[in-house]
Amino acid sequence: MTVAEMSSTEARNHFAEVVGRAQHAGITTAITSYGRRVAAVVPVEVLDLLEELEDRGLSRMAREAKAEPGKTVDHAALLAEFAQR
């Protein structure tokens, strides 16, 4: 995966170019503030993969919780546990 870095000011000034590189060239742009990465513009395929992995993780956790005898876990508790990982 190709990753470029640029400041938030540069990203703002070249937003269409940053989006175009993600869309057409598959380049992720890490946006920095004071030298620290704070956000990213990623190709939609990367976002789709992240969402799929999150769904798989939630499904696995739900199956594991359901398999524990005598113990129930409500949806909010399950999400809170997942968020801690």
Order of alpha helices (4+ residues) and beta strands (2+ residues): beta-alpha-alpha-beta-beta-alpha-alpha
